[in-house]
Amino acid sequence: MRISIIGAGAAGCFAAIEIKRRLPKAEVVVFESGRKALAKVAITGGGRCNLTNSFEGVVGVETVYPRGARLMKRLLKEFSHTDAYRWFEDAGVRLLTQEDHCVFPVSQDAMEIVNTLLGLMKRYGVVLKTQHRITTIEPLEKDDGLEYALYVSTPSNLQSKVYESDVVVVTTGGSPRLSGLSMLAPLELEMVSPVPSLFSFCLEKGPITDLMGTVVEDTAVSVVGTKMKAEGPLLITHWGLSGPAILKLSSYAARYLNEHDYRTTISVNWFGKAHEEEVVEELGELAARHAQKQLQSVYPTRFNSRLWTFLLQSCGLRPEQRWAELGRKSFNRLASRLTSFTFEVVGKNRFKDEFVTCGGVALGNVNPSTLECRRHPNFYFAGEVLDIDAITGGFNLQAAWTTAYVVAKSISAS
């Protein structure tokens, strides 16, 4: 049996290993258009590889998978985060779970994950062909059954070579444009137009961007006029706003923001989930204890002095003013701004090199139990090429491991 896997990313390499474990006599070939396999895994998590999440505190799968939640809820029963944890530890990778529930290798080195996967592929006899781009896939009607013709382009060949395969698994990852999935055109599948996900927000240069490097650990952010919101740490950068809260919001609002050309108004609650009345009370207690001190010298511990001064001035308050001089209206105005501070977003900025897209192959094309294409037997999809994507925190890689495992299990069972 000849099994072709298109894409040597997380899902492709994981699927190849699992298939060879189950079908050791099968010929498994992984085609990769780039120079190296697992290039994206090598840089994920800031080069440390956030390979999964403990899912502790996750109230629903839909809160971490804005697209594909129903399918992921089903598939995670087949291969969960605990299964992924065990899989990598059995492979010799020691793991640790951080306070934020993200799981990393103890080595804090993504190359340990890369080398582990490549080592297992070599051990099991998986053939890896880098700089082999699949340009077209065509189904072939053979007397002994259906096969697929893969047209392969390499830098050294002007004319594509044809590689025939009994089983095909597409794991090409997210594509910024539908044209990146043109090889699937002969299969006439339903596609969802890809748009970016997981990005930070650009603001006009001004006083807020001068505070670059400032972090507020507990915030709540939302897109004004919608129900889309997220919580977590917020980072001020020289181009605007980033950090987990912003990245989550960009994921939830990916299509909305794309439709609005990445121009919108967002609201920041600098006190997380706290209501305005609670902030008024907290500020009142602060004022009572430090009545004769200046506003700029005493402030909530979540802020640093630069950000606090910026917030005061944006409310029309003088930093040198004393707390005792602050009237009820000023208290309410300050609390209102602190719980609903608005910014005008004027664009997006890619999150380092860890780009993620939503869209791709519509989930209606696949059997939800096996991820086999409904219209084309022995043709499977795994990973981000499907219309599945997640917020930051290791959930995207978990989707890669889970979908790849399900595909491998399905192929071996058939």
C-alpha positions in Angstrom: 0.0 0.0 0.0 1.3 3.4 -1.0 0.3 6.3 1.3 1.2 9.9 0.5 1.1 12.6 3.0 1.2 16.2 1.7 2.8 18.6 4.1 5.6 17.8 6.7 4.2 20.0 9.5 2.9 18.8 12.9 -0.1 17.0 11.6 1.7 15.4 8.6 4.7 14.1 10.6 2.5 12.9 13.5 0.2 11.0 11.0 3.1 9.4 9.2 4.5 8.0 12.5 1.2 6.7 13.7 0.4 5.1 10.3 3.7 3.3 10.2 3.2 2.1 13.7 0.0 0.5 12.7 0.9 -0.5 9.1 4.6 -1.2 9.2 4.6 -2.7 5.7 2.9 0.3 4.0 5.0 2.7 2.0 4.5 6.1 3.6 6.0 9.1 1.8 5.7 12.7 3.2 6.0 15.4 0.6 7.1 18.9 1.8 7.4 21.9 -0.5 9.8 23.7 1.8 13.5 23.0 2.6 12.8 21.6 6.0 10.1 19.6 7.8 8.4 21.0 10.9 9.6 24.6 10.2 6.6 26.1 11.9 6.9 23.8 15.0 10.5 24.9 15.4 9.3 28.5 16.0 6.1 28.0 17.8 5.8 29.2 21.4 8.7 31.6 20.9 11.0 28.7 20.0 9.9 26.7 23.0 7.0 24.8 21.5 3.7 25.1 23.3 2.6 21.7 22.2 -0.7 21.4 24.1 -2.7 22.7 27.1 -3.9 21.2 30.3 -7.4 22.5 29.4 -7.9 23.3 33.1 -10.5 26.0 33.4 -11.7 25.6 29.8 -15.5 25.9 30.2 -16.3 24.6 26.7 -14.4 23.5 23.6 -16.0 26.4 21.7 -14.1 28.9 23.9 -10.8 27.7 22.6 -11.8 26.6 19.1 -13.7 29.4 17.4 -13.9 27.3 14.2 -14.4 23.5 14.4 -15.5 23.2 18.0 -18.2 20.6 17.5 -15.8 18.4 15.5 -12.9 18.9 18.0 -15.2 18.0 20.9 -15.8 14.7 19.2 -12.2 14.0 18.1 -10.7 14.9 21.5 -12.5 11.8 22.9 -10.2 9.8 20.6 -7.0 11.6 21.3 -7.0 14.2 24.1 -4.5 16.5 25.6 -3.6 13.9 28.2 -3.0 11.4 25.3 -0.7 13.9 23.6 1.1 14.5 26.9 1.6 10.7 27.4 2.6 10.2 23.7 5.5 12.7 23.9 6.7 11.6 27.3 6.7 8.0 26.0 8.8 9.3 23.1 11.4 10.5 25.7 10.3 14.2 25.9 9.9 15.4 29.5 7.1 18.0 29.8 6.0 20.6 32.2 2.7 22.5 32.6 3.0 26.2 33.4 0.7 28.2 35.7 -1.2 29.4 32.6 -1.9 25.8 31.7 0.4 25.8 28.6 2.5 22.6 28.2 6.1 22.9 27.1 9.1 20.5 27.0 11.2 20.9 30.1 14.1 21.7 27.8 12.2 24.8 26.6 13.5 24.0 23.2 11.2 23.4 20.2 13.9 21.6 18.4 13.5 18.7 20.9 10.0 18.2 19.6 11.2 18.6 16.0 14.1 16.1 16.4 11.8 13.6 18.3 9.3 13.5 15.4 12.0 13.3 12.7 13.8 10.6 14.7 10.6 8.5 15.0 9.9 9.0 11.2 13.4 7.7 10.4 13.1 4.8 12.9 9.8 3.6 11.3 11.0 4.0 7.8 8.9 7.0 6.7 10.3 8.5 3.5 10.6 12.3 3.7 10.9 14.3 0.4 11.5 18.0 1.0 11.4 20.6 -1.8 8.7 18.5 -3.4 5.6 20.6 -4.1 2.4 18.9 -5.1 0.8 21.0 -7.8 -2.3 18.9 -8.6 -4.1 15.8 -7.3 -6.3 13.8 -9.6 -8.4 10.7 -8.8 -7.7 7.8 -11.1 -10.2 5.0 -12.0 -8.2 1.8 -12.0 -9.4 -1.7 -12.6 -8.4 -2.8 -9.2 -9.8 0.3 -7.4 -9.4 4.1 -7.1 -5.9 5.6 -6.9 -4.7 9.2 -7.0 -2.1 10.9 -9.2 0.1 13.4 -7.5 1.9 15.8 -9.8 5.2 16.7 -8.1 7.3 19.7 -8.8 10.9 20.1 -7.6 13.5 22.8 -8.1 15.6 20.5 -10.4 12.7 19.4 -12.7 11.0 21.7 -15.2 8.3 19.2 -15.8 6.2 17.7 -13.0 6.6 14.1 -12.1 3.6 11.9 -11.4 3.4 9.8 -8.2 0.5 7.4 -7.8 -0.8 6.6 -4.4 -3.5 4.4 -2.9 -4.2 6.7 0.0 -3.6 10.5 0.3 -3.5 12.6 3.5 -3.5 16.4 3.0 -1.8 18.2 5.9 -0.5 21.3 4.2 -1.5 23.6 7.2 -3.2 27.0 6.9 -3.0 28.8 3.6 -3.3 32.7 3.5 -5.2 32.5 0.2 -7.4 29.9 -1.5 -4.9 29.8 -4.3 -2.6 28.0 -1.9 -5.0 25.0 -2.1 -5.3 25.0 -5.9 -3.9 21.5 -6.0 -7.3 20.3 -4.7 -9.3 21.9 -7.5 -9.8 18.6 -9.5 -11.5 17.2 -6.4 -14.3 19.9 -6.5 -14.5 20.3 -2.7 -16.3 23.0 -0.8 -13.8 25.5 0.5 -13.9 28.3 3.1 -12.0 31.4 2.1 -9.0 31.7 4.5 -8.4 34.8 6.6 -5.7 35.5 9.2 -6.2 34.7 12.8 -4.0 35.3 15.9 -2.6 38.7 15.3 -2.0 41.9 17.3 -3.7 45.2 16.7 -2.1 48.3 15.2 -2.9 51.8 16.6 -2.0 55.2 15.4 1.3 56.4 17.0 0.7 58.3 20.1 1.0 58.4 23.9 -0.1 54.8 24.3 2.5 53.4 22.0 5.2 55.3 23.9 4.4 52.9 26.8 5.7 49.9 24.8 6.6 46.9 27.0 4.0 47.7 29.6 1.9 44.6 30.6 -1.4 44.5 32.6 -2.0 40.9 33.7 -5.7 40.8 34.0 -7.8 42.7 31.4 -11.0 42.2 29.4 -11.1 43.3 25.8 -14.0 43.5 23.4 -15.0 44.7 19.9 -17.4 47.6 20.4 -20.9 46.9 19.0 -20.5 43.1 19.1 -20.5 40.3 21.6 -17.0 39.3 20.9 -14.7 39.5 23.9 -11.7 38.0 25.5 -9.7 38.1 28.8 -6.1 37.8 29.9 -2.8 39.8 30.0 -2.5 42.7 27.6 0.8 44.0 26.2 1.4 47.5 24.9 3.8 47.5 21.9 5.4 50.1 19.7 2.7 49.4 17.1 -0.3 49.0 19.3 -1.7 46.2 21.5 -0.8 42.5 21.8 -0.7 39.8 24.5 -3.0 36.8 25.1 -6.2 38.9 25.5 -5.7 40.6 22.1 -4.6 37.4 20.4 -7.7 35.6 21.7 -9.9 38.5 20.5 -8.3 38.4 17.1 -9.2 34.7 16.8 -12.8 35.1 17.9 -13.3 38.2 15.6 -11.1 37.0 12.7 -13.8 37.1 10.0 -15.4 40.3 11.4 -12.1 42.1 11.4 -11.3 40.9 7.9 -14.7 42.2 6.6 -14.0 45.6 8.2 -10.5 45.9 6.8 -9.0 45.5 10.3 -10.4 48.9 11.3 -12.7 48.8 14.3 -13.1 50.2 17.9 -12.1 48.0 20.8 -12.8 48.5 24.5 -10.4 47.6 27.3 -11.4 47.0 30.8 -8.2 47.4 32.7 -9.7 45.7 35.7 -10.7 42.5 34.0 -14.2 41.4 34.8 -14.8 44.1 37.4 -17.8 46.3 37.0 -17.6 50.1 37.2 -19.2 50.1 40.6 -16.5 47.8 42.0 -13.8 50.0 40.6 -15.4 53.1 42.1 -15.3 51.3 45.5 -11.7 50.2 45.1 -10.6 53.8 44.1 -12.6 55.1 47.0 -10.7 52.9 49.5 -7.4 54.0 47.9 -8.4 57.7 48.3 -9.5 57.2 51.9 -6.1 55.7 52.9 -4.0 58.2 50.9 -6.2 61.4 50.9 -3.3 63.8 51.0 -1.1 62.1 48.4 -1.0 62.9 44.7 -2.9 60.8 42.2 0.3 60.0 40.4 2.1 58.6 43.5 -0.6 56.1 44.7 -2.5 53.9 42.3 -3.8 50.3 41.9 -1.0 47.7 41.8 -2.0 46.4 38.4 -0.6 49.5 36.7 2.9 51.0 36.5 3.4 54.7 36.9 3.7 55.5 33.2 0.4 53.8 32.3 -1.4 55.2 35.3 -0.3 58.7 34.4 -1.5 58.2 30.8 -4.9 57.0 32.1 -5.3 59.9 34.4 -4.4 62.5 31.7 -6.8 60.8 29.3 -9.6 61.4 31.8 -8.7 65.1 32.1 -7.2 64.7 35.6 -4.0 66.3 36.8 -1.5 63.7 38.0 -0.3 66.1 40.8 -3.8 66.5 42.1 -4.5 65.0 45.6 -6.9 62.2 46.1 -8.8 64.3 48.7 -9.5 66.8 45.9 -11.3 64.3 43.7 -15.0 64.8 43.6 -17.7 62.1 43.0 -18.0 63.0 39.3 -14.3 62.6 38.8 -14.3 59.3 40.6 -17.1 58.0 38.3 -15.5 59.4 35.2 -12.2 57.7 36.1 -13.9 54.4 36.9 -15.9 54.5 33.7 -12.7 55.0 31.6 -10.8 52.3 33.4 -13.5 49.8 32.7 -14.3 50.8 29.1 -11.3 52.5 27.6 -11.6 52.6 23.8 -9.0 52.4 21.1 -9.3 52.8 17.3 -7.7 49.8 15.6 -6.2 50.8 12.2 -4.7 47.5 11.1 -3.2 44.2 12.2 0.3 43.0 12.9 1.4 39.4 12.4 2.1 37.6 15.7 5.8 36.9 15.3 6.1 34.1 12.7 3.4 32.0 14.2 0.7 32.9 11.7 -2.6 31.0 11.9 -5.5 31.1 9.5 -9.2 30.3 9.7 -10.8 28.7 6.7 -9.6 26.1 4.3 -11.3 22.8 3.6 -14.9 23.0 4.8 -15.7 20.5 7.5 -18.8 19.3 5.5 -16.4 17.6 3.1 -15.2 15.0 5.7 -16.7 12.2 7.7 -16.5 13.5 11.3 -15.5 10.1 12.7 -12.7 9.4 10.3 -11.8 12.7 8.5 -12.0 10.8 5.2 -13.3 12.8 2.3 -17.0 12.0 1.7 -16.7 12.3 -2.1 -13.3 10.6 -2.5 -12.5 7.4 -0.7 -9.0 6.9 0.8 -8.5 10.7 0.8 -8.1 12.3 4.2 -7.4 15.7 5.8 -5.7 16.6 9.1 -4.5 19.8 10.8 -5.1 23.4 9.9 -5.8 22.8 6.3 -9.3 22.0 7.6 -11.5 24.9 8.8 -10.3 24.4 12.4 -8.3 26.9 14.3 -7.8 27.9 17.9 -6.8 30.6 20.3 -3.2 30.8 21.5 -2.1 28.4 24.2 -1.2 25.2 22.6 -4.7 24.4 21.3 -3.7 24.6 17.6 -1.0 22.0 17.9 -3.3 19.8 19.9 -5.7 20.0 17.0 -2.9 18.8 14.7 -2.0 15.8 17.0 -5.7 14.9 17.4 -6.7 15.1 13.8 -3.5 13.3 12.6 -4.1 10.5 15.2 -7.7 10.0 14.0 -6.7 9.8 10.4 -3.9 7.3 11.1 -6.4 5.2 13.1 -9.0 5.4 10.3 -6.5 4.4 7.6 -5.3 1.4 9.6 -8.9 0.3 10.3 -9.9 0.4 6.6 
